[in-house]
Amino acid sequence: MAETITLELPEALVIQAKDVATRTQRRLEDVLLEWLDRAAAETPLESLSDSQILSLCELQMAADQQEEMSRLLALNRENQLSPSEQQRLEELMQLYRRDLVRKAHALQIAVQRGLKPPLQPS
């Protein structure tokens, strides 16, 4: 569920966000949402509620980001990425790696809290 919120942002932040949006060919709102998501990701997981931890255990990259990353990876395999596409692929890979680490950490906390059973080796 999404909620619309109106914020007044410092001019320097808006200029920086607009620059990133232009360079990466994305909407300003998407850049700002990504930044907010990153800031929220810096919250220590241990301080999150059980329901928040369980939600993080199910964390997945947004479908549009998955599609974009797949497209860019395919272009990369063919050595056909432009510099801006290369930069965007690096951003998406960084986001993917960060989320994967958060998901693993959330799973570890969920097991410690008894919210999920330990993973069994196969």
Beta strands, then each sheet from edge to edge (+ up, - down):
end
